[in-house]
Amino acid sequence: MWLRVLAVLLIGIGTAHGQEFRNSYAIVVGVDDYSSLGLSRLANAESDARAVERYFRAQGYQVTPLMGPQAATKRKVEEAVRMIATRITELDRFVFFFAGHGKAQRTEEVDVAYLVVPGGRDKNDPASLISTGDIVEYSRRLDLARHQLFIFDSCYAGLMGQFQTRTVGERPQYDSEAFLVRDLSARRVRQYLSAGGEDQEVLDNGPTNLSWFTYFLLKGLEPGVVSQRRSGLITFPELASYVQALSANLKHTPAFGSLAGHRGGEFLLLSTAQGSPQLPRLPSISIQTLRDLGFLTRSDAPERVGPKIDRMREPIDLIYQAWMQKKLDLYLSQFDHGVVQTGRLKNGSTYSRGYDEIVERRRRDFARLDHVDVLKYEVMYQGSEGRQATFGVRYSIDFYWRDGNVTRERNINECYNVRQLPAEDRWVIVRNDDYQHRICYR
Protein backbone atom coordinates (compact mmCIF):
# COMPACT_ATOMS: atom_id res chain seq x y z
CA MET A 1 0.00 0.00 0.00
CA TRP A 2 1.34 3.39 -0.99
CA LEU A 3 0.13 6.27 1.09
CA ARG A 4 0.72 9.96 1.53
CA VAL A 5 3.18 10.54 4.35
CA LEU A 6 4.36 13.63 6.17
CA ALA A 7 7.14 13.44 8.71
CA VAL A 8 8.74 16.05 10.85
CA LEU A 9 11.85 15.66 12.96
CA LEU A 10 12.05 18.68 15.21
CA ILE A 11 15.04 19.07 17.42
CA GLY A 12 15.21 21.71 20.10
CA ILE A 13 12.66 24.47 19.61
CA GLY A 14 13.65 27.25 21.94
CA THR A 15 11.74 29.27 24.48
CA ALA A 16 9.79 32.47 24.07
CA HIS A 17 12.28 34.80 25.67
CA GLY A 18 15.94 34.47 26.61
CA GLN A 19 16.41 31.45 24.38
CA GLU A 20 19.47 29.39 25.10
CA PHE A 21 19.71 28.06 21.55
CA ARG A 22 22.34 29.77 19.44
CA ASN A 23 21.60 28.64 15.86
CA SER A 24 18.50 27.17 14.28
CA TYR A 25 18.69 24.84 11.28
CA ALA A 26 15.97 23.23 9.18
CA ILE A 27 15.80 20.82 6.28
CA VAL A 28 12.38 20.94 4.60
CA VAL A 29 11.58 18.21 2.07
CA GLY A 30 8.44 18.06 -0.05
CA VAL A 31 7.60 16.33 -3.33
CA ASP A 32 4.37 15.88 -5.29
CA ASP A 33 5.64 14.35 -8.56
CA TYR A 34 6.51 10.64 -8.31
CA SER A 35 6.09 9.80 -11.98
CA SER A 36 9.70 8.61 -12.20
CA LEU A 37 8.87 5.87 -9.68
CA GLY A 38 5.49 4.99 -11.12
CA LEU A 39 3.61 6.31 -8.09
CA SER A 40 0.59 8.59 -7.98
CA ARG A 41 1.04 12.34 -7.86
CA LEU A 42 0.35 13.97 -4.51
CA ALA A 43 -1.79 17.07 -4.20
CA ASN A 44 -0.49 18.83 -1.07
CA ALA A 45 2.96 17.58 -0.10
CA GLU A 46 4.89 20.56 -1.48
CA SER A 47 2.35 23.10 -0.24
CA ASP A 48 2.52 21.51 3.23
CA ALA A 49 6.30 21.76 3.13
CA ARG A 50 6.24 25.40 2.01
CA ALA A 51 3.80 26.32 4.79
CA VAL A 52 6.00 24.66 7.40
CA GLU A 53 9.07 26.31 5.85
CA ARG A 54 7.41 29.74 6.22
CA TYR A 55 6.71 29.06 9.89
CA PHE A 56 10.31 28.11 10.70
CA ARG A 57 11.84 30.89 8.61
CA ALA A 58 9.71 33.34 10.56
CA GLN A 59 11.08 31.77 13.75
CA GLY A 60 14.64 32.52 12.65
CA TYR A 61 15.70 29.18 11.24
CA GLN A 62 18.30 28.74 8.51
CA VAL A 63 16.22 26.60 6.16
CA THR A 64 17.53 24.24 3.49
CA PRO A 65 14.52 23.62 1.18
CA LEU A 66 14.54 20.39 -0.85
CA MET A 67 11.35 20.45 -2.92
CA GLY A 68 10.33 18.77 -6.14
CA PRO A 69 11.63 15.58 -7.77
CA GLN A 70 15.06 17.01 -8.65
CA ALA A 71 15.88 18.34 -5.19
CA ALA A 72 14.04 15.97 -2.84
CA THR A 73 16.35 12.97 -3.21
CA LYS A 74 17.90 10.76 -0.57
CA ARG A 75 21.40 11.81 -1.60
CA LYS A 76 20.63 15.51 -1.16
CA VAL A 77 18.88 14.91 2.14
CA GLU A 78 21.95 13.09 3.45
CA GLU A 79 24.25 15.83 2.16
CA ALA A 80 22.21 18.43 4.02
CA VAL A 81 22.29 16.38 7.25
CA ARG A 82 26.08 15.96 6.96
CA MET A 83 26.58 19.68 6.39
CA ILE A 84 24.57 20.66 9.46
CA ALA A 85 26.19 17.92 11.56
CA THR A 86 29.58 19.60 11.08
CA ARG A 87 28.24 22.78 12.71
CA ILE A 88 25.55 21.81 15.18
CA THR A 89 26.22 22.01 18.94
CA GLU A 90 24.26 21.49 22.13
CA LEU A 91 23.29 25.17 21.89
CA ASP A 92 21.61 24.73 18.50
CA ARG A 93 18.28 23.38 17.28
CA PHE A 94 17.31 21.49 14.17
CA VAL A 95 14.20 20.68 12.13
CA PHE A 96 13.76 17.95 9.54
CA PHE A 97 10.46 18.06 7.66
CA PHE A 98 9.33 15.54 5.08
CA ALA A 99 6.16 15.56 3.00
CA GLY A 100 5.66 12.84 0.40
CA HIS A 101 4.87 9.17 -0.17
CA GLY A 102 5.51 6.45 2.38
CA LYS A 103 5.44 2.67 2.40
CA ALA A 104 5.81 -0.23 4.79
CA GLN A 105 7.43 -3.54 4.00
CA ARG A 106 7.47 -6.76 6.02
CA THR A 107 10.92 -8.34 6.13
CA GLU A 108 11.77 -11.41 8.21
CA GLU A 109 8.50 -10.99 10.17
CA VAL A 110 9.37 -7.39 11.02
CA ASP A 111 7.54 -4.35 9.62
CA VAL A 112 9.87 -1.60 8.34
CA ALA A 113 8.64 1.89 7.43
CA TYR A 114 10.11 3.98 4.63
CA LEU A 115 9.80 7.56 3.41
CA VAL A 116 9.83 7.48 -0.39
CA VAL A 117 11.77 10.04 -2.44
CA PRO A 118 12.68 10.34 -6.14
CA GLY A 119 16.16 9.42 -7.31
CA GLY A 120 16.10 5.64 -7.64
CA ARG A 121 15.28 3.39 -10.56
CA ASP A 122 11.86 2.45 -9.14
CA LYS A 123 9.81 2.53 -5.97
CA ASN A 124 11.76 -0.38 -4.43
CA ASP A 125 15.25 0.97 -5.15
CA PRO A 126 17.12 1.67 -1.86
CA ALA A 127 18.16 5.01 -3.39
CA SER A 128 14.48 6.03 -3.17
CA LEU A 129 13.82 4.78 0.36
CA ILE A 130 14.63 6.56 3.61
CA SER A 131 14.25 3.81 6.17
CA THR A 132 13.65 3.79 9.90
CA GLY A 133 17.36 3.13 10.28
CA ASP A 134 18.21 6.14 8.12
CA ILE A 135 16.06 8.42 10.31
CA VAL A 136 17.77 7.01 13.40
CA GLU A 137 21.14 7.68 11.77
CA TYR A 138 20.20 11.29 10.95
CA SER A 139 19.20 11.75 14.58
CA ARG A 140 22.43 10.15 15.80
CA ARG A 141 24.56 12.44 13.64
CA LEU A 142 22.72 15.39 15.17
CA ASP A 143 22.69 13.94 18.68
CA LEU A 144 24.33 17.02 20.17
CA ALA A 145 20.97 18.74 19.81
CA ARG A 146 19.27 18.66 23.19
CA HIS A 147 15.70 18.15 21.98
CA GLN A 148 14.26 15.82 19.36
CA LEU A 149 10.64 15.69 18.32
CA PHE A 150 9.39 13.40 15.56
CA ILE A 151 6.08 14.23 13.89
CA PHE A 152 4.79 11.68 11.39
CA ASP A 153 1.73 12.24 9.23
CA SER A 154 1.74 8.62 8.11
CA CYS A 155 -0.10 5.35 8.53
CA TYR A 156 3.27 3.79 9.38
CA ALA A 157 4.26 6.23 12.13
CA GLY A 158 4.30 3.47 14.71
CA LEU A 159 7.02 1.67 12.77
CA MET A 160 9.54 4.53 12.77
CA GLY A 161 10.94 4.00 16.25
CA GLN A 162 10.79 2.35 19.64
CA PHE A 163 8.13 3.81 21.91
CA GLN A 164 8.33 3.94 25.69
CA THR A 165 6.16 5.29 28.45
CA ARG A 166 7.08 8.18 30.70
CA THR A 167 8.91 7.52 33.94
CA VAL A 168 6.74 7.44 37.05
CA GLY A 169 6.84 10.81 38.78
CA GLU A 170 8.24 12.45 35.68
CA ARG A 171 5.10 14.42 34.80
CA PRO A 172 6.07 18.10 34.70
CA GLN A 173 4.07 20.55 36.78
CA TYR A 174 3.87 23.80 34.87
CA ASP A 175 4.12 26.13 37.86
CA SER A 176 5.44 29.02 35.80
CA GLU A 177 6.96 29.94 32.47
CA ALA A 178 10.27 30.25 34.29
CA PHE A 179 10.03 26.53 35.08
CA LEU A 180 9.32 25.72 31.42
CA VAL A 181 12.20 27.86 30.21
CA ARG A 182 14.75 27.02 32.88
CA ASP A 183 14.08 23.37 33.65
CA LEU A 184 12.21 21.65 30.84
CA SER A 185 14.21 23.19 28.00
CA ALA A 186 17.42 22.07 29.72
CA ARG A 187 16.44 18.39 29.81
CA ARG A 188 16.92 15.90 27.03
CA VAL A 189 13.75 15.45 24.92
CA ARG A 190 12.75 12.63 22.59
CA GLN A 191 9.03 12.91 21.71
CA TYR A 192 6.77 12.05 18.79
CA LEU A 193 3.42 12.88 17.24
CA SER A 194 1.85 10.63 14.58
CA ALA A 195 -1.18 11.32 12.44
CA GLY A 196 -2.37 7.72 12.72
CA GLY A 197 -1.46 4.11 13.18
CA GLU A 198 -0.88 1.34 10.71
CA ASP A 199 -3.34 1.01 7.81
CA GLN A 200 -4.69 4.53 8.28
CA GLU A 201 -4.71 6.96 5.37
CA VAL A 202 -3.93 10.67 5.56
CA LEU A 203 -6.60 13.15 4.48
CA ASP A 204 -5.18 15.59 1.92
CA ASN A 205 -8.13 17.82 1.10
CA GLY A 206 -7.75 20.39 3.86
CA PRO A 207 -8.11 24.18 3.72
CA THR A 208 -5.65 26.36 1.72
CA ASN A 209 -4.09 23.37 -0.10
CA LEU A 210 -2.93 21.67 3.10
CA SER A 211 -3.52 18.20 4.43
CA TRP A 212 -5.93 18.23 7.35
CA PHE A 213 -3.22 17.12 9.77
CA THR A 214 -0.92 19.97 8.70
CA TYR A 215 -3.81 22.41 8.89
CA PHE A 216 -4.55 21.46 12.52
CA LEU A 217 -0.82 21.45 13.34
CA LEU A 218 -0.26 24.99 12.02
CA LYS A 219 -3.61 26.26 13.30
CA GLY A 220 -2.59 25.15 16.78
CA LEU A 221 0.52 27.31 16.53
CA GLU A 222 -1.53 30.48 16.07
CA PRO A 223 -1.75 32.80 19.10
CA GLY A 224 -4.48 31.99 21.58
CA VAL A 225 -5.56 28.73 19.95
CA VAL A 226 -3.71 26.25 22.18
CA SER A 227 -2.04 28.47 24.77
CA GLN A 228 -3.12 31.76 26.34
CA ARG A 229 0.39 32.72 27.43
CA ARG A 230 1.29 36.26 26.41
CA SER A 231 4.77 35.11 25.50
CA GLY A 232 3.34 32.75 22.88
CA LEU A 233 5.05 29.75 24.47
CA ILE A 234 3.42 26.40 23.58
CA THR A 235 4.49 23.06 25.00
CA PHE A 236 4.51 20.01 22.77
CA PRO A 237 1.85 18.12 24.80
CA GLU A 238 -0.45 21.14 24.51
CA LEU A 239 -0.09 21.25 20.73
CA ALA A 240 -0.25 17.47 20.32
CA SER A 241 -3.36 17.20 22.49
CA TYR A 242 -5.09 19.87 20.40
CA VAL A 243 -4.19 18.12 17.14
CA GLN A 244 -5.27 14.76 18.51
CA ALA A 245 -8.62 15.98 19.86
CA LEU A 246 -9.63 17.88 16.74
CA SER A 247 -8.34 15.70 13.91
CA ALA A 248 -9.28 12.24 15.22
CA ASN A 249 -11.67 10.57 12.77
CA LEU A 250 -12.27 7.23 11.09
CA LYS A 251 -9.41 7.82 8.63
CA HIS A 252 -6.65 8.67 11.07
CA THR A 253 -6.23 8.94 14.83
CA PRO A 254 -3.21 10.97 15.99
CA ALA A 255 -1.03 9.55 18.77
CA PHE A 256 1.78 11.10 20.78
CA GLY A 257 4.23 10.21 23.52
CA SER A 258 7.90 9.82 24.31
CA LEU A 259 10.65 7.83 22.60
CA ALA A 260 13.67 5.94 23.87
CA GLY A 261 16.23 8.39 25.25
CA HIS A 262 13.64 10.84 26.61
CA ARG A 263 14.84 12.45 29.85
CA GLY A 264 11.81 14.32 31.13
CA GLY A 265 11.97 17.61 29.25
CA GLU A 266 9.29 19.11 27.06
CA PHE A 267 9.62 20.32 23.52
CA LEU A 268 8.77 24.04 23.44
CA LEU A 269 7.41 26.00 20.49
CA LEU A 270 6.36 29.59 19.82
CA SER A 271 3.15 30.91 18.33
CA THR A 272 3.14 32.44 14.87
CA ALA A 273 2.75 35.89 16.49
CA GLN A 274 6.31 35.62 17.82
CA GLY A 275 7.73 35.16 14.31
CA SER A 276 9.00 37.81 11.94
CA PRO A 277 7.20 38.40 9.71
CA GLN A 278 4.02 37.37 11.47
CA LEU A 279 2.20 34.80 9.38
CA PRO A 280 -1.44 35.40 8.41
CA ARG A 281 -3.97 33.27 10.21
CA LEU A 282 -5.33 30.20 8.50
CA PRO A 283 -9.10 30.26 7.90
CA SER A 284 -11.17 29.08 10.86
CA ILE A 285 -13.51 26.16 10.25
CA SER A 286 -16.67 26.09 12.33
CA ILE A 287 -17.34 23.21 14.69
CA GLN A 288 -20.46 22.27 12.74
CA THR A 289 -18.58 22.16 9.42
CA LEU A 290 -15.86 19.98 10.96
CA ARG A 291 -18.51 17.62 12.27
CA ASP A 292 -20.16 17.53 8.85
CA LEU A 293 -16.77 16.60 7.35
CA GLY A 294 -16.37 13.70 9.76
CA PHE A 295 -14.15 15.32 12.38
CA LEU A 296 -14.92 15.80 16.06
CA THR A 297 -16.99 12.63 16.10
CA ARG A 298 -15.38 11.42 19.32
CA SER A 299 -15.80 14.34 21.67
CA ASP A 300 -18.73 16.35 22.92
CA ALA A 301 -16.50 19.38 23.57
CA PRO A 302 -13.21 19.03 21.64
CA GLU A 303 -12.03 22.54 22.45
CA ARG A 304 -11.94 21.53 26.12
CA VAL A 305 -10.56 18.03 25.68
CA GLY A 306 -7.03 18.86 24.50
CA PRO A 307 -5.60 20.02 27.84
CA LYS A 308 -7.01 16.92 29.58
CA ILE A 309 -5.81 14.15 27.27
CA ASP A 310 -2.43 13.73 28.92
CA ARG A 311 -4.11 13.21 32.30
CA MET A 312 -6.83 10.96 30.84
CA ARG A 313 -4.29 8.54 29.39
CA GLU A 314 -2.09 8.43 32.50
CA PRO A 315 -3.46 5.13 33.92
CA ILE A 316 -2.70 3.44 30.60
CA ASP A 317 0.84 4.82 30.58
CA LEU A 318 1.37 3.70 34.16
CA ILE A 319 0.34 0.07 33.66
CA TYR A 320 2.99 -0.23 30.95
CA GLN A 321 5.46 1.51 33.24
CA ALA A 322 4.52 -0.98 35.96
CA TRP A 323 5.50 -3.89 33.69
CA MET A 324 8.89 -2.32 33.04
CA GLN A 325 9.52 -1.56 36.72
CA LYS A 326 7.94 -4.81 37.96
CA LYS A 327 5.64 -2.94 40.34
CA LEU A 328 2.46 -4.91 40.92
CA ASP A 329 0.87 -2.30 43.21
CA LEU A 330 1.37 0.42 40.59
CA TYR A 331 -0.27 -1.81 37.99
CA LEU A 332 -3.32 -2.69 40.09
CA SER A 333 -3.91 0.86 41.32
CA GLN A 334 -4.76 1.98 37.77
CA PHE A 335 -7.93 -0.16 37.67
CA ASP A 336 -11.33 0.64 39.10
CA HIS A 337 -12.62 -2.14 41.39
CA GLY A 338 -15.60 -2.54 39.05
CA VAL A 339 -13.39 -2.95 35.96
CA VAL A 340 -14.23 -5.45 33.22
CA GLN A 341 -11.43 -6.95 31.11
CA THR A 342 -12.23 -8.92 27.96
CA GLY A 343 -10.03 -10.58 25.39
CA ARG A 344 -9.71 -13.06 22.56
CA LEU A 345 -7.25 -15.95 22.85
CA LYS A 346 -5.24 -17.42 19.99
CA ASN A 347 -7.59 -20.41 19.78
CA GLY A 348 -10.50 -18.06 19.13
CA SER A 349 -12.13 -18.36 22.55
CA THR A 350 -12.97 -15.26 24.55
CA TYR A 351 -12.81 -14.35 28.23
CA SER A 352 -14.24 -11.77 30.63
CA ARG A 353 -12.57 -10.98 33.97
CA GLY A 354 -13.36 -8.77 36.94
CA TYR A 355 -10.99 -6.96 39.28
CA ASP A 356 -10.39 -9.91 41.64
CA GLU A 357 -9.40 -12.24 38.80
CA ILE A 358 -7.12 -9.56 37.32
CA VAL A 359 -5.40 -9.25 40.73
CA GLU A 360 -4.95 -13.02 41.03
CA ARG A 361 -3.52 -13.47 37.53
CA ARG A 362 -1.20 -10.47 37.72
CA ARG A 363 0.20 -11.55 41.10
CA ARG A 364 1.26 -14.80 39.47
CA ASP A 365 2.65 -13.01 36.41
CA PHE A 366 4.67 -10.42 38.32
CA ALA A 367 6.04 -13.09 40.67
CA ARG A 368 7.60 -15.00 37.76
CA LEU A 369 8.60 -11.96 35.68
CA ASP A 370 12.29 -11.26 35.09
CA HIS A 371 11.94 -8.21 32.84
CA VAL A 372 10.11 -6.84 29.80
CA ASP A 373 11.23 -5.05 26.65
CA VAL A 374 8.66 -2.57 25.32
CA LEU A 375 9.42 -2.46 21.60
CA LYS A 376 6.43 -0.37 20.59
CA TYR A 377 3.79 1.54 22.53
CA GLU A 378 1.35 3.82 20.77
CA VAL A 379 -1.70 5.47 22.33
CA MET A 380 -4.54 6.90 20.22
CA TYR A 381 -7.33 9.09 21.54
CA GLN A 382 -10.69 7.65 20.49
CA GLY A 383 -13.20 9.99 22.10
CA SER A 384 -14.60 11.36 25.33
CA GLU A 385 -17.78 12.53 26.91
CA GLY A 386 -18.00 14.11 30.33
CA ARG A 387 -15.84 12.20 32.78
CA GLN A 388 -15.23 9.20 30.50
CA ALA A 389 -12.80 8.70 27.61
CA THR A 390 -11.68 5.95 25.26
CA PHE A 391 -8.16 5.21 23.99
CA GLY A 392 -6.79 2.66 21.55
CA VAL A 393 -3.34 1.16 22.16
CA ARG A 394 -1.03 -0.79 19.89
CA TYR A 395 2.02 -2.43 21.45
CA SER A 396 4.81 -4.94 20.93
CA ILE A 397 6.36 -6.35 24.11
CA ASP A 398 8.74 -9.18 24.97
CA PHE A 399 8.07 -10.75 28.40
CA TYR A 400 11.13 -12.54 29.84
CA TRP A 401 10.22 -15.01 32.61
CA ARG A 402 12.42 -16.29 35.42
CA ASP A 403 12.26 -19.84 34.04
CA GLY A 404 13.99 -18.71 30.82
CA ASN A 405 10.91 -18.66 28.61
CA VAL A 406 10.01 -15.60 26.54
CA THR A 407 6.53 -14.48 25.44
CA ARG A 408 6.67 -12.23 22.40
CA GLU A 409 3.56 -10.17 21.69
CA ARG A 410 3.59 -8.25 18.41
CA ASN A 411 1.31 -5.45 17.17
CA ILE A 412 -1.38 -6.16 19.77
CA ASN A 413 -4.45 -3.89 19.69
CA GLU A 414 -6.26 -2.91 22.87
CA CYS A 415 -9.11 -0.61 23.83
CA TYR A 416 -9.29 1.20 27.18
CA ASN A 417 -12.21 3.06 28.73
CA VAL A 418 -11.14 5.40 31.53
CA ARG A 419 -13.18 7.44 33.99
CA GLN A 420 -12.32 10.40 36.20
CA LEU A 421 -12.83 9.74 39.89
CA PRO A 422 -15.31 12.07 41.61
CA ALA A 423 -13.73 15.19 43.10
CA GLU A 424 -10.26 13.99 41.98
CA ASP A 425 -7.92 14.89 39.13
CA ARG A 426 -7.23 11.19 38.64
CA TRP A 427 -8.47 8.74 36.03
CA VAL A 428 -8.82 4.96 36.33
CA ILE A 429 -9.46 2.13 33.87
CA VAL A 430 -13.05 0.85 33.93
CA ARG A 431 -12.86 -1.43 30.87
CA ASN A 432 -10.06 -3.07 28.91
CA ASP A 433 -10.71 -5.01 25.70
CA ASP A 434 -7.49 -6.83 24.84
CA TYR A 435 -6.29 -8.69 21.73
CA GLN A 436 -8.61 -6.86 19.32
CA HIS A 437 -8.56 -7.16 15.54
CA ARG A 438 -8.17 -3.38 15.19
CA ILE A 439 -7.87 -0.19 17.23
CA CYS A 440 -11.23 0.47 18.84
CA TYR A 441 -13.66 3.17 17.78
CA ARG A 442 -16.62 4.43 19.74
Secondary structure, 3 states (H helix, E strand, C coil): CCEEEEEEEEECCCCCCCCCCCCEEEEEEECCCCHHHCCCCCCCHHHHHHHHHHHHHHCCCEEEEEECCCCCCHHHHHHHHHHHHCCCCCCCEEEEEEEEEEEEEEECCEEEEEEECCCCCCCCCHHHEEEHHHHHHHHHHCCCCCEEEEEEECCCHHHCCCEECCCCCCCCCCCCHHHHHHCHHHCCEEEEEECCCCCCCCCCCCHHHCCHHHHHHHHCCCCCCCCCCCCCEEEHHHHHHHHHHHHCCCCCCCEEEEECCCCCCCCEEECHHHCCCCCCCCCCCCHHHHHHCCCCCCECCHHHHHHHHHHHCHHHHHHHHHHHHCCHHHHHCCEEEEEEEEEECCCCCEEEECHHHHHHHHHHHHHHEEEEEEEEEEEEEEEEECCEEEEEEEEEEEEEECCCCEEEEEEEEEEEEEEECCCCCCEEEEEEEEEECCCCCC
